[in-house]
C-alpha cells in the first residue's frame, strides 16, 4: 500500500492550489464536507449543518458520459451520437495549455474568491446536526427540502461543492485536512 501524505491546511486556497496542480486525469477522490442545506422558510431547525463523507470522480468528461449513455440506450455506436452541453452557472478553470480542471467559478462573479470542486458522486453518507451538536434526523428535515429538479436519465449527476466547505480531500495519495476537520469527523462518528 502506498504511503499517504497528510497536509494540514489553514486556508481553502491551499486546497485550490493542490487541485490546480493535481492534473487533469480522471481520478477518484473522497472528501469530508460541512454545508448549510437549503431549506424552505418556516424550518424550525435554524442553523442546521449537513456533514458528509463523499466519494466520486473528478475530471470526467460530462459530454462523453452523456453521449455514452445515449448510445447505450439507443444501441448505437458512440461516434453516431451528438450532444451539445446546455447553459451552466459556472466556468471551468484551465491549465496553461487549456486543459479543463475540476475547479469552477461562478461565470457571473468569477473574481469573488469562491471556488467549487466539480465531481461526479459515487457514494455519500450524510448526517445533520444543530450548532450545539444535537443530531437532526433527515426525516425531520424532509418537509423543508426544496423539490429536486427532474433530470433526464442519460445525464449523470454532477455536483459543484464550495472548496471552503471541504474539510478533508483525498486524491492522488495526498490527504488535505482543514483545521476544523475534527468537528466534522466527530459528527460522522456520532451517527455510526
N, CA, C and O atoms as a DFTB+ gen file, in Angstrom:
768 C
 N C O
     1  1       0.836      -1.178       0.000
     2  2       0.000       0.000       0.000
     3  2       0.885       1.247       0.000
     4  3       1.857       1.339       0.751
     5  1       0.533       2.188      -0.844
     6  2       1.313       3.413      -0.979
     7  2       1.097       4.313       0.234
     8  3      -0.025       4.446       0.723
     9  1       2.180       4.934       0.718
    10  2       2.074       5.861       1.842
    11  2       1.268       7.084       1.430
    12  3       1.347       7.540       0.290
    13  1       0.497       7.604       2.365
    14  2      -0.301       8.807       2.138
    15  2       0.437       9.997       2.741
    16  3       1.063       9.879       3.795
    17  1       0.363      11.127       2.075
    18  2       0.923      12.360       2.574
    19  2      -0.215      13.180       3.153
    20  3      -1.176      13.490       2.449
    21  1      -0.118      13.538       4.433
    22  2      -1.148      14.345       5.084
    23  2      -0.658      15.782       5.160
    24  3       0.425      16.062       5.675
    25  1      -1.477      16.687       4.634
    26  2      -1.143      18.104       4.631
    27  2      -2.217      18.842       5.411
    28  3      -3.388      18.801       5.036
    29  1      -1.838      19.516       6.489
    30  2      -2.758      20.335       7.279
    31  2      -2.821      21.714       6.632
    32  3      -1.788      22.325       6.359
    33  1      -4.033      22.200       6.388
    34  2      -4.164      23.492       5.710
    35  2      -4.877      24.496       6.607
    36  3      -5.710      24.131       7.437
    37  1      -4.534      25.758       6.423
    38  2      -5.154      26.834       7.183
    39  2      -6.169      27.602       6.349
    40  3      -7.007      28.317       6.898
    41  1      -6.104      27.464       5.037
    42  2      -6.998      28.201       4.143
    43  2      -7.460      27.288       3.013
    44  3      -6.703      26.442       2.536
    45  1      -8.705      27.466       2.591
    46  2      -9.208      26.671       1.473
    47  2      -8.430      26.962       0.190
    48  3      -8.460      26.160      -0.743
    49  1      -7.738      28.093       0.134
    50  2      -6.950      28.414      -1.054
    51  2      -5.768      27.454      -1.231
    52  3      -5.293      27.245      -2.347
    53  1      -5.299      26.872      -0.121
    54  2      -4.250      25.856      -0.233
    55  2      -4.795      24.625      -0.949
    56  3      -4.092      24.001      -1.743
    57  1      -6.059      24.276      -0.664
    58  2      -6.693      23.149      -1.331
    59  2      -6.902      23.467      -2.818
    60  3      -6.717      22.603      -3.675
    61  1      -7.284      24.699      -3.111
    62  2      -7.443      25.130      -4.504
    63  2      -6.118      24.950      -5.243
    64  3      -6.095      24.436      -6.362
    65  1      -5.016      25.370      -4.622
    66  2      -3.693      25.212      -5.233
    67  2      -3.361      23.751      -5.502
    68  3      -2.824      23.414      -6.558
    69  1      -3.683      22.879      -4.541
    70  2      -3.438      21.444      -4.726
    71  2      -4.251      20.910      -5.900
    72  3      -3.722      20.176      -6.734
    73  1      -5.523      21.267      -5.973
    74  2      -6.383      20.775      -7.054
    75  2      -5.853      21.254      -8.407
    76  3      -5.871      20.510      -9.387
    77  1      -5.385      22.498      -8.450
    78  2      -4.838      23.032      -9.704
    79  2      -3.615      22.243     -10.170
    80  3      -3.418      22.050     -11.370
    81  1      -2.799      21.791      -9.226
    82  2      -1.569      21.090      -9.595
    83  2      -1.749      19.575      -9.682
    84  3      -0.820      18.869     -10.073
    85  1      -2.926      19.067      -9.326
    86  2      -3.164      17.624      -9.282
    87  2      -3.361      17.016     -10.668
    88  3      -3.413      15.793     -10.803
    89  1      -3.470      17.838     -11.679
    90  2      -3.576      17.306     -13.030
    91  2      -5.008      17.237     -13.530
    92  3      -5.956      17.601     -12.833
    93  1      -5.132      16.762     -14.754
    94  2      -6.432      16.747     -15.421
    95  2      -6.902      15.331     -15.736
    96  3      -7.868      15.150     -16.477
    97  1      -6.229      14.330     -15.181
    98  2      -6.658      12.949     -15.404
    99  2      -7.891      12.651     -14.577
   100  3      -8.054      13.171     -13.473
   101  1      -8.754      11.814     -15.116
   102  2      -9.928      11.366     -14.385
   103  2      -9.443      10.499     -13.225
   104  3      -8.657       9.572     -13.420
   105  1      -9.915      10.806     -12.021
   106  2      -9.474      10.055     -10.844
   107  2     -10.544      10.087      -9.760
   108  3     -11.410      10.961      -9.737
   109  1     -10.455       9.103      -8.861
   110  2     -11.369       9.045      -7.731
   111  2     -10.859       9.949      -6.612
   112  3      -9.653      10.092      -6.412
   113  1     -11.790      10.552      -5.893
   114  2     -11.476      11.361      -4.721
   115  2     -12.465      10.998      -3.620
   116  3     -13.536      10.452      -3.881
   117  1     -12.088      11.310      -2.400
   118  2     -13.039      11.231      -1.288
   119  2     -12.872      12.506      -0.482
   120  3     -11.814      13.135      -0.487
   121  1     -13.940      12.871       0.207
   122  2     -13.889      14.116       0.963
   123  2     -14.848      14.068       2.144
   124  3     -15.790      13.277       2.181
   125  1     -14.577      14.928       3.089
   126  2     -15.493      15.209       4.193
   127  2     -15.863      16.673       4.027
   128  3     -14.993      17.526       3.855
   129  1     -17.160      16.958       4.079
   130  2     -17.598      18.342       3.892
   131  2     -18.631      18.721       4.940
   132  3     -19.271      17.867       5.554
   133  1     -18.773      20.023       5.126
   134  2     -19.800      20.553       6.015
   135  2     -20.464      21.709       5.292
   136  3     -19.807      22.680       4.920
   137  1     -21.780      21.598       5.094
   138  2     -22.519      22.610       4.355
   139  2     -23.793      22.989       5.109
   140  3     -24.227      22.290       6.024
   141  1     -24.367      24.092       4.707
   142  2     -25.662      24.508       5.245
   143  2     -26.704      24.135       4.201
   144  3     -26.723      24.717       3.116
   145  1     -27.574      23.173       4.508
   146  2     -28.557      22.765       3.499
   147  2     -29.553      23.887       3.209
   148  3     -29.901      24.669       4.093
   149  1     -30.003      23.951       1.958
   150  2     -31.007      24.940       1.578
   151  2     -32.365      24.399       1.996
   152  3     -32.805      23.351       1.524
   153  1     -33.016      25.128       2.886
   154  2     -34.305      24.696       3.432
   155  2     -35.352      25.785       3.237
   156  3     -35.032      26.973       3.183
   157  1     -36.592      25.363       3.133
   158  2     -37.698      26.299       2.961
   159  2     -37.915      27.137       4.226
   160  3     -37.519      26.763       5.329
   161  1     -38.550      28.265       4.015
   162  2     -38.911      29.129       5.147
   163  2     -39.806      28.356       6.105
   164  3     -40.581      27.495       5.689
   165  1     -39.696      28.665       7.364
   166  2     -40.522      28.011       8.368
   167  2     -39.870      26.788       8.994
   168  3     -40.445      26.173       9.892
   169  1     -38.680      26.427       8.534
   170  2     -37.990      25.273       9.113
   171  2     -37.579      25.614      10.548
   172  3     -36.917      26.627      10.774
   173  1     -37.961      24.787      11.509
   174  2     -37.622      25.084      12.903
   175  2     -36.166      24.777      13.268
   176  3     -35.730      25.080      14.379
   177  1     -35.420      24.184      12.349
   178  2     -34.039      23.781      12.636
   179  2     -33.060      24.830      12.104
   180  3     -32.261      24.546      11.212
   181  1     -33.127      26.027      12.650
   182  2     -32.261      27.127      12.208
   183  2     -30.803      26.812      12.511
   184  3     -30.460      26.427      13.629
   185  1     -29.951      26.977      11.506
   186  2     -28.526      26.748      11.685
   187  2     -28.087      25.309      11.526
   188  3     -26.923      24.994      11.774
   189  1     -29.001      24.411      11.111
   190  2     -28.626      23.002      10.943
   191  2     -27.521      22.885       9.893
   192  3     -27.508      23.608       8.896
   193  1     -26.607      21.968      10.140
   194  2     -25.479      21.725       9.226
   195  2     -25.557      20.294       8.710
   196  3     -25.980      19.382       9.421
   197  1     -25.143      20.117       7.471
   198  2     -25.060      18.792       6.859
   199  2     -23.574      18.424       6.789
   200  3     -22.781      19.119       6.153
   201  1     -23.220      17.344       7.437
   202  2     -21.835      16.859       7.417
   203  2     -21.837      15.577       6.592
   204  3     -22.639      14.674       6.830
   205  1     -20.932      15.507       5.621
   206  2     -20.947      14.392       4.671
   207  2     -19.575      13.793       4.458
   208  3     -18.552      14.477       4.506
   209  1     -19.587      12.492       4.221
   210  2     -18.408      11.788       3.721
   211  2     -18.798      11.358       2.316
   212  3     -19.770      10.625       2.134
   213  1     -18.038      11.812       1.317
   214  2     -18.409      11.588      -0.081
   215  2     -17.264      10.946      -0.859
   216  3     -16.087      11.124      -0.544
   217  1     -17.653      10.198      -1.880
   218  2     -16.688       9.661      -2.849
   219  2     -17.201       9.987      -4.239
   220  3     -18.407      10.066      -4.474
   221  1     -16.268      10.173      -5.148
   222  2     -16.673      10.477      -6.512
   223  2     -15.477      10.557      -7.438
   224  3     -14.350      10.221      -7.074
   225  1     -15.757      11.009      -8.634
   226  2     -14.718      11.144      -9.654
   227  2     -14.596      12.608     -10.052
   228  3     -15.589      13.332     -10.138
   229  1     -13.365      13.025     -10.293
   230  2     -13.122      14.360     -10.841
   231  2     -12.512      14.205     -12.217
   232  3     -11.971      13.155     -12.562
   233  1     -12.607      15.254     -12.987
   234  2     -12.041      15.307     -14.343
   235  2     -12.687      14.326     -15.315
   236  3     -12.075      13.952     -16.316
   237  1     -13.916      13.909     -15.030
   238  2     -14.641      13.091     -16.003
   239  2     -15.247      14.045     -17.030
   240  3     -15.596      15.178     -16.698
   241  1     -15.369      13.597     -18.257
   242  2     -15.899      14.438     -19.325
   243  2     -17.416      14.269     -19.380
   244  3     -17.913      13.205     -19.748
   245  1     -18.141      15.307     -19.020
   246  2     -19.604      15.250     -18.958
   247  2     -20.200      14.921     -20.322
   248  3     -21.071      14.056     -20.424
   249  1     -19.745      15.596     -21.361
   250  2     -20.293      15.385     -22.695
   251  2     -20.115      13.941     -23.135
   252  3     -21.040      13.336     -23.678
   253  1     -18.939      13.390     -22.907
   254  2     -18.682      11.997     -23.268
   255  2     -19.565      11.055     -22.467
   256  3     -20.084      10.077     -23.006
   257  1     -19.740      11.346     -21.174
   258  2     -20.591      10.497     -20.324
   259  2     -22.029      10.484     -20.836
   260  3     -22.657       9.427     -20.887
   261  1     -22.554      11.646     -21.215
   262  2     -23.915      11.735     -21.742
   263  2     -24.009      10.965     -23.060
   264  3     -24.943      10.189     -23.264
   265  1     -23.049      11.179     -23.946
   266  2     -23.075      10.504     -25.246
   267  2     -22.998       8.988     -25.092
   268  3     -23.669       8.259     -25.823
   269  1     -22.187       8.505     -24.148
   270  2     -22.089       7.057     -23.912
   271  2     -23.418       6.494     -23.439
   272  3     -23.839       5.430     -23.892
   273  1     -24.075       7.194     -22.537
   274  2     -25.371       6.717     -22.027
   275  2     -26.435       6.705     -23.130
   276  3     -27.227       5.768     -23.227
   277  1     -26.445       7.746     -23.951
   278  2     -27.409       7.792     -25.060
   279  2     -27.135       6.662     -26.036
   280  3     -28.058       5.965     -26.458
   281  1     -25.868       6.476     -26.398
   282  2     -25.503       5.411     -27.339
   283  2     -25.913       4.046     -26.802
   284  3     -26.427       3.206     -27.541
   285  1     -25.680       3.831     -25.500
   286  2     -26.033       2.558     -24.869
   287  2     -27.544       2.330     -24.914
   288  3     -27.999       1.229     -25.224
   289  1     -28.305       3.350     -24.613
   290  2     -29.772       3.218     -24.596
   291  2     -30.356       3.033     -25.997
   292  3     -31.343       2.322     -26.183
   293  1     -29.726       3.689     -26.979
   294  2     -30.220       3.573     -28.351
   295  2     -29.631       2.377     -29.088
   296  3     -30.112       2.007     -30.159
   297  1     -28.593       1.773     -28.519
   298  2     -27.934       0.643     -29.176
   299  2     -27.161       1.040     -30.417
   300  3     -27.129       0.312     -31.410
   301  1     -26.530       2.224     -30.344
   302  2     -25.732       2.704     -31.483
   303  2     -24.296       2.941     -31.038
   304  3     -23.981       2.894     -29.849
   305  1     -23.434       3.195     -32.013
   306  2     -22.020       3.500     -31.731
   307  2     -21.899       4.909     -31.137
   308  3     -22.685       5.800     -31.461
   309  1     -20.915       5.094     -30.272
   310  2     -20.677       6.389     -29.638
   311  2     -20.470       7.488     -30.684
   312  3     -20.960       8.605     -30.517
   313  1     -19.752       7.177     -31.751
   314  2     -19.458       8.195     -32.764
   315  2     -20.711       8.678     -33.499
   316  3     -20.677       9.703     -34.179
   317  1     -21.812       7.940     -33.361
   318  2     -23.063       8.331     -34.013
   319  2     -23.881       9.316     -33.168
   320  3     -24.874       9.866     -33.643
   321  1     -23.468       9.532     -31.938
   322  2     -24.246      10.369     -31.025
   323  2     -23.628      11.751     -30.923
   324  3     -22.433      11.899     -30.670
   325  1     -24.468      12.763     -31.126
   326  2     -24.046      14.148     -30.929
   327  2     -24.822      14.717     -29.759
   328  3     -26.017      14.462     -29.612
   329  1     -24.150      15.477     -28.939
   330  2     -24.805      16.119     -27.801
   331  2     -24.102      17.435     -27.548
   332  3     -22.873      17.504     -27.543
   333  1     -24.888      18.482     -27.338
   334  2     -24.316      19.789     -27.026
   335  2     -24.672      20.137     -25.584
   336  3     -25.841      20.096     -25.202
   337  1     -23.667      20.476     -24.789
   338  2     -23.896      20.843     -23.396
   339  2     -24.797      22.067     -23.316
   340  3     -24.713      22.964     -24.155
   341  1     -25.657      22.100     -22.305
   342  2     -26.535      23.244     -22.085
   343  2     -25.821      24.354     -21.321
   344  3     -24.629      24.262     -21.028
   345  1     -26.565      25.390     -21.009
   346  2     -26.027      26.517     -20.260
   347  2     -25.837      26.126     -18.791
   348  3     -26.657      25.402     -18.226
   349  1     -24.773      26.600     -18.192
   350  2     -24.475      26.335     -16.788
   351  2     -24.113      27.649     -16.098
   352  3     -23.820      28.644     -16.761
   353  1     -24.135      27.646     -14.766
   354  2     -23.861      28.856     -13.990
   355  2     -22.373      29.097     -13.766
   356  3     -21.986      30.145     -13.250
   357  1     -21.547      28.147     -14.145
   358  2     -20.121      28.218     -13.831
   359  2     -19.259      28.166     -15.088
   360  3     -19.728      27.892     -16.193
   361  1     -17.974      28.443     -14.862
   362  2     -16.982      28.198     -15.913
   363  2     -15.808      27.475     -15.267
   364  3     -15.457      27.725     -14.114
   365  1     -15.212      26.572     -16.042
   366  2     -14.078      25.785     -15.560
   367  2     -12.793      26.604     -15.609
   368  3     -12.577      27.391     -16.530
   369  1     -11.950      26.406     -14.606
   370  2     -10.590      26.927     -14.695
   371  2      -9.819      25.990     -15.611
   372  3     -10.175      24.820     -15.755
   373  1      -8.774      26.500     -16.224
   374  2      -7.994      25.692     -17.153
   375  2      -6.505      25.799     -16.847
   376  3      -6.037      26.754     -16.228
   377  1      -5.785      24.784     -17.305
   378  2      -4.334      24.799     -17.173
   379  2      -3.763      25.779     -18.192
   380  3      -4.496      26.309     -19.027
   381  1      -2.460      26.018     -18.124
   382  2      -1.837      26.938     -19.078
   383  2      -1.938      26.422     -20.510
   384  3      -1.876      27.202     -21.461
   385  1      -2.095      25.096     -20.665
   386  2      -2.257      24.538     -22.015
   387  2      -3.727      24.251     -22.335
   388  3      -4.032      23.394     -23.165
   389  1      -4.637      24.976     -21.668
   390  2      -6.079      24.952     -21.927
   391  2      -6.777      23.624     -21.678
   392  3      -7.763      23.310     -22.345
   393  1      -6.282      22.846     -20.732
   394  2      -6.974      21.625     -20.327
   395  2      -7.889      21.971     -19.161
   396  3      -7.521      22.760     -18.290
   397  1      -9.073      21.386     -19.145
   398  2     -10.077      21.686     -18.132
   399  2      -9.706      21.082     -16.788
   400  3      -9.337      19.911     -16.695
   401  1      -9.811      21.905     -15.745
   402  2      -9.604      21.466     -14.366
   403  2     -10.961      21.194     -13.715
   404  3     -11.980      21.682     -14.204
   405  1     -10.995      20.427     -12.623
   406  2     -12.274      20.202     -11.944
   407  2     -12.704      21.377     -11.072
   408  3     -13.710      21.283     -10.368
   409  1     -11.967      22.470     -11.104
   410  2     -12.325      23.675     -10.357
   411  2     -13.183      24.577     -11.228
   412  3     -12.880      24.801     -12.399
   413  1     -14.266      25.095     -10.638
   414  2     -15.128      26.012     -11.359
   415  2     -15.355      27.261     -10.513
   416  3     -15.205      27.246      -9.291
   417  1     -15.721      28.345     -11.203
   418  2     -16.100      29.591     -10.544
   419  2     -17.410      30.046     -11.171
   420  3     -17.734      29.669     -12.297
   421  1     -18.164      30.863     -10.430
   422  2     -19.403      31.413     -10.970
   423  2     -19.038      32.312     -12.142
   424  3     -18.250      33.245     -11.987
   425  1     -19.608      32.036     -13.320
   426  2     -19.211      32.804     -14.502
   427  2     -19.662      34.264     -14.435
   428  3     -19.127      35.105     -15.157
   429  1     -20.639      34.577     -13.575
   430  2     -21.092      35.956     -13.426
   431  2     -20.278      36.736     -12.404
   432  3     -20.223      37.965     -12.454
   433  1     -19.643      36.019     -11.474
   434  2     -18.810      36.662     -10.458
   435  2     -17.518      35.863     -10.287
   436  3     -17.252      35.363      -9.195
   437  1     -16.716      35.734     -11.336
   438  2     -15.534      34.866     -11.275
   439  2     -14.446      35.324     -10.311
   440  3     -13.590      34.528      -9.923
   441  1     -14.467      36.571      -9.928
   442  2     -13.406      37.096      -9.069
   443  2     -13.844      37.296      -7.623
   444  3     -13.229      38.075      -6.895
   445  1     -14.916      36.594      -7.192
   446  2     -15.410      36.785      -5.824
   447  2     -14.687      35.911      -4.802
   448  3     -15.024      35.946      -3.619
   449  1     -13.696      35.126      -5.237
   450  2     -12.907      34.312      -4.315
   451  2     -13.506      32.962      -3.991
   452  3     -12.915      32.197      -3.229
   453  1     -14.677      32.643      -4.557
   454  2     -15.312      31.347      -4.311
   455  2     -14.933      30.361      -5.409
   456  3     -15.137      30.618      -6.596
   457  1     -14.382      29.243      -4.993
   458  2     -14.031      28.155      -5.911
   459  2     -14.875      26.946      -5.553
   460  3     -15.209      26.727      -4.389
   461  1     -15.213      26.169      -6.561
   462  2     -16.017      24.970      -6.382
   463  2     -15.294      23.785      -7.014
   464  3     -14.677      23.917      -8.071
   465  1     -15.376      22.636      -6.365
   466  2     -14.832      21.403      -6.923
   467  2     -15.985      20.653      -7.576
   468  3     -16.964      20.301      -6.917
   469  1     -15.860      20.413      -8.873
   470  2     -16.894      19.681      -9.594
   471  2     -16.530      18.204      -9.580
   472  3     -15.420      17.816      -9.944
   473  1     -17.493      17.385      -9.151
   474  2     -17.245      15.948      -9.115
   475  2     -18.515      15.179      -9.432
   476  3     -19.624      15.708      -9.350
   477  1     -18.326      13.924      -9.795
   478  2     -19.410      13.006     -10.114
   479  2     -19.524      12.048      -8.930
   480  3     -18.659      11.190      -8.753
   481  1     -20.577      12.179      -8.114
   482  2     -20.666      11.374      -6.893
   483  2     -20.889       9.894      -7.167
   484  3     -21.623       9.518      -8.081
   485  1     -20.241       9.061      -6.357
   486  2     -20.466       7.609      -6.421
   487  2     -21.039       7.091      -5.108
   488  3     -21.699       6.053      -5.094
   489  1     -20.796       7.801      -4.000
   490  2     -21.336       7.390      -2.700
   491  2     -21.293       8.582      -1.750
   492  3     -20.431       9.453      -1.863
   493  1     -22.244       8.604      -0.808
   494  2     -22.264       9.670       0.195
   495  2     -22.941       9.164       1.461
   496  3     -23.885       8.376       1.416
   497  1     -22.436       9.635       2.574
   498  2     -23.013       9.361       3.896
   499  2     -23.217      10.735       4.539
   500  3     -22.259      11.495       4.685
   501  1     -24.445      11.058       4.920
   502  2     -24.767      12.384       5.439
   503  2     -25.348      12.308       6.838
   504  3     -26.102      11.390       7.161
   505  1     -24.995      13.275       7.662
   506  2     -25.638      13.463       8.958
   507  2     -25.954      14.949       9.093
   508  3     -25.294      15.799       8.494
   509  1     -26.971      15.240       9.888
   510  2     -27.375      16.613      10.122
   511  2     -27.267      16.898      11.604
   512  3     -27.596      16.053      12.436
   513  1     -26.800      18.106      11.933
   514  2     -26.692      18.466      13.346
   515  2     -26.868      19.961      13.539
   516  3     -26.571      20.770      12.660
   517  1     -27.361      20.294      14.716
   518  2     -27.544      21.685      15.106
   519  2     -26.192      22.257      15.547
   520  3     -25.266      21.497      15.831
   521  1     -26.071      23.583      15.606
   522  2     -24.800      24.188      16.028
   523  2     -24.313      23.705      17.392
   524  3     -23.106      23.686      17.636
   525  1     -25.230      23.312      18.291
   526  2     -24.816      22.830      19.611
   527  2     -24.425      21.347      19.600
   528  3     -24.079      20.788      20.641
   529  1     -24.482      20.706      18.416
   530  2     -24.088      19.302      18.293
   531  2     -25.240      18.314      18.333
   532  3     -25.034      17.127      18.081
   533  1     -26.452      18.773      18.645
   534  2     -27.594      17.864      18.680
   535  2     -27.890      17.333      17.273
   536  3     -27.932      18.105      16.315
   537  1     -28.096      16.019      17.149
   538  2     -28.397      15.455      15.831
   539  2     -29.822      15.779      15.391
   540  3     -30.718      15.955      16.216
   541  1     -30.011      15.854      14.085
   542  2     -31.331      16.044      13.482
   543  2     -31.484      14.948      12.438
   544  3     -30.615      14.765      11.587
   545  1     -32.589      14.225      12.508
   546  2     -32.832      13.166      11.535
   547  2     -33.220      13.781      10.194
   548  3     -33.934      14.782      10.141
   549  1     -32.741      13.169       9.113
   550  2     -33.076      13.653       7.778
   551  2     -34.593      13.681       7.577
   552  3     -35.116      14.575       6.912
   553  1     -35.290      12.711       8.145
   554  2     -36.756      12.658       8.012
   555  2     -37.424      13.897       8.619
   556  3     -38.495      14.303       8.169
   557  1     -36.800      14.499       9.636
   558  2     -37.339      15.718      10.242
   559  2     -37.179      16.922       9.305
   560  3     -37.956      17.875       9.365
   561  1     -36.165      16.862       8.441
   562  2     -35.880      17.966       7.529
   563  2     -36.588      17.820       6.185
   564  3     -36.777      18.807       5.473
   565  1     -36.978      16.605       5.838
   566  2     -37.544      16.354       4.505
   567  2     -38.669      17.297       4.112
   568  3     -38.702      17.726       2.959
   569  1     -39.600      17.647       5.007
   570  2     -40.660      18.581       4.590
   571  2     -40.143      19.971       4.197
   572  3     -40.854      20.742       3.551
   573  1     -38.911      20.283       4.586
   574  2     -38.357      21.614       4.333
   575  2     -37.343      21.636       3.187
   576  3     -36.865      22.705       2.809
   577  1     -37.014      20.476       2.637
   578  2     -36.116      20.432       1.483
   579  2     -36.856      20.952       0.258
   580  3     -38.058      20.729       0.113
   581  1     -36.148      21.636      -0.612
   582  2     -36.726      22.041      -1.886
   583  2     -36.826      20.809      -2.780
   584  3     -36.018      19.885      -2.678
   585  1     -37.815      20.809      -3.644
   586  2     -38.003      19.698      -4.571
   587  2     -36.820      19.664      -5.539
   588  3     -36.400      20.692      -6.070
   589  1     -36.299      18.468      -5.752
   590  2     -35.193      18.316      -6.698
   591  2     -35.722      18.428      -8.124
   592  3     -36.807      17.939      -8.437
   593  1     -34.950      19.071      -8.971
   594  2     -35.371      19.185     -10.367
   595  2     -35.199      17.839     -11.054
   596  3     -34.261      17.092     -10.774
   597  1     -36.114      17.551     -11.948
   598  2     -36.039      16.291     -12.693
   599  2     -34.847      16.343     -13.650
   600  3     -34.505      17.395     -14.191
   601  1     -34.236      15.199     -13.837
   602  2     -33.063      15.096     -14.709
   603  2     -33.301      13.955     -15.678
   604  3     -33.803      12.895     -15.304
   605  1     -32.933      14.190     -16.932
   606  2     -33.007      13.107     -17.909
   607  2     -32.106      11.978     -17.431
   608  3     -31.004      12.222     -16.940
   609  1     -32.575      10.743     -17.576
   610  2     -31.804       9.623     -17.029
   611  2     -30.495       9.361     -17.770
   612  3     -29.685       8.554     -17.313
   613  1     -30.275      10.018     -18.893
   614  2     -28.993       9.839     -19.583
   615  2     -27.951      10.857     -19.127
   616  3     -26.802      10.812     -19.566
   617  1     -28.351      11.776     -18.246
   618  2     -27.410      12.778     -17.741
   619  2     -26.894      12.360     -16.374
   620  3     -27.687      12.113     -15.465
   621  1     -25.576      12.276     -16.214
   622  2     -25.031      11.906     -14.906
   623  2     -25.194      13.042     -13.892
   624  3     -25.273      14.214     -14.259
   625  1     -25.242      12.675     -12.627
   626  2     -25.295      13.673     -11.558
   627  2     -23.907      14.297     -11.434
   628  3     -22.895      13.597     -11.383
   629  1     -23.884      15.605     -11.389
   630  2     -22.643      16.354     -11.213
   631  2     -22.874      17.355     -10.089
   632  3     -23.883      18.060     -10.069
   633  1     -21.942      17.410      -9.165
   634  2     -22.056      18.328      -8.030
   635  2     -20.849      19.263      -8.021
   636  3     -19.714      18.848      -8.258
   637  1     -21.125      20.524      -7.744
   638  2     -20.050      21.506      -7.547
   639  2     -20.165      21.977      -6.098
   640  3     -21.117      22.666      -5.730
   641  1     -19.188      21.596      -5.290
   642  2     -19.201      21.946      -3.871
   643  2     -18.162      23.038      -3.622
   644  3     -17.057      22.996      -4.163
   645  1     -18.536      24.017      -2.794
   646  2     -17.588      25.075      -2.453
   647  2     -16.370      24.457      -1.800
   648  3     -16.489      23.676      -0.856
   649  1     -15.207      24.806      -2.299
   650  2     -13.968      24.265      -1.729
   651  2     -13.852      24.656      -0.261
   652  3     -13.307      23.895       0.539
   653  1     -14.357      25.828       0.102
   654  2     -14.279      26.255       1.503
   655  2     -15.129      25.380       2.432
   656  3     -14.958      25.434       3.650
   657  1     -16.038      24.580       1.877
   658  2     -16.854      23.654       2.677
   659  2     -16.222      22.266       2.800
   660  3     -16.729      21.418       3.535
   661  1     -15.133      22.033       2.094
   662  2     -14.453      20.738       2.155
   663  2     -13.476      20.761       3.328
   664  3     -12.589      21.611       3.398
   665  1     -13.655      19.810       4.248
   666  2     -12.812      19.735       5.437
   667  2     -11.650      18.774       5.238
   668  3     -10.607      18.902       5.878
   669  1     -11.839      17.808       4.343
   670  2     -10.769      16.870       4.005
   671  2     -10.961      16.448       2.559
   672  3     -12.079      16.162       2.130
   673  1      -9.871      16.410       1.814
   674  2      -9.889      15.942       0.433
   675  2      -8.771      14.932       0.269
   676  3      -7.614      15.205       0.590
   677  1      -9.131      13.759      -0.235
   678  2      -8.145      12.704      -0.503
   679  2      -8.082      12.475      -2.006
   680  3      -9.081      12.128      -2.635
   681  1      -6.897      12.672      -2.573
   682  2      -6.698      12.484      -4.009
   683  2      -5.224      12.224      -4.280
   684  3      -4.353      12.873      -3.701
   685  1      -4.957      11.288      -5.146
   686  2      -3.592      11.019      -5.618
   687  2      -2.610      10.757      -4.480
   688  3      -1.452      11.166      -4.563
   689  1      -3.047      10.090      -3.431
   690  2      -2.157       9.757      -2.325
   691  2      -1.904      10.895      -1.363
   692  3      -1.077      10.767      -0.460
   693  1      -2.603      12.016      -1.538
   694  2      -2.446      13.175      -0.660
   695  2      -3.747      13.385       0.089
   696  3      -4.832      13.264      -0.480
   697  1      -3.631      13.702       1.370
   698  2      -4.798      13.991       2.204
   699  2      -4.661      15.424       2.686
   700  3      -3.774      15.740       3.479
   701  1      -5.548      16.293       2.201
   702  2      -5.574      17.695       2.617
   703  2      -6.591      17.808       3.735
   704  3      -7.747      17.422       3.557
   705  1      -6.181      18.336       4.901
   706  2      -7.076      18.426       6.050
   707  2      -7.153      19.854       6.580
   708  3      -6.133      20.476       6.879
   709  1      -8.384      20.363       6.692
   710  2      -8.611      21.683       7.263
   711  2      -8.536      21.598       8.779
   712  3      -8.691      20.525       9.362
   713  1      -8.296      22.744       9.410
   714  2      -8.160      22.787      10.874
   715  2      -9.410      22.311      11.601
   716  3      -9.312      21.760      12.698
   717  1     -10.599      22.517      11.000
   718  2     -11.842      22.146      11.674
   719  2     -12.361      20.765      11.265
   720  3     -13.535      20.462      11.477
   721  1     -11.511      19.936      10.689
   722  2     -11.898      18.567      10.334
   723  2     -12.364      17.759      11.544
   724  3     -13.348      17.029      11.418
   725  1     -11.713      17.845      12.716
   726  2     -12.145      17.014      13.850
   727  2     -13.625      17.169      14.216
   728  3     -14.271      16.192      14.595
   729  1     -14.169      18.393      14.104
   730  2     -15.589      18.591      14.416
   731  2     -16.473      17.832      13.435
   732  3     -17.460      17.217      13.838
   733  1     -16.125      17.870      12.143
   734  2     -16.900      17.150      11.130
   735  2     -16.807      15.633      11.334
   736  3     -17.805      14.921      11.227
   737  1     -15.601      15.155      11.627
   738  2     -15.426      13.723      11.850
   739  2     -16.197      13.257      13.086
   740  3     -16.743      12.154      13.099
   741  1     -16.242      14.097      14.124
   742  2     -16.986      13.742      15.341
   743  2     -18.470      13.588      15.033
   744  3     -19.118      12.680      15.554
   745  1     -19.012      14.460      14.197
   746  2     -20.434      14.371      13.825
   747  2     -20.707      13.089      13.060
   748  3     -21.725      12.436      13.289
   749  1     -19.806      12.720      12.150
   750  2     -19.993      11.491      11.380
   751  2     -19.865      10.267      12.277
   752  3     -20.624       9.309      12.131
   753  1     -18.915      10.289      13.201
   754  2     -18.713       9.153      14.123
   755  2     -19.908       8.975      15.060
   756  3     -20.303       7.847      15.355
   757  1     -20.483      10.081      15.526
   758  2     -21.617      10.011      16.446
   759  2     -22.828       9.361      15.795
   760  3     -23.666       8.776      16.482
   761  1     -22.923       9.461      14.473
   762  2     -24.080       8.906      13.754
   763  2     -23.912       7.416      13.467
   764  3     -24.875       6.757      13.073
   765  1     -22.731       6.881      13.652
   766  2     -22.493       5.473      13.321
   767  2     -23.062       4.551      14.355
   768  3     -22.948       3.333      14.226
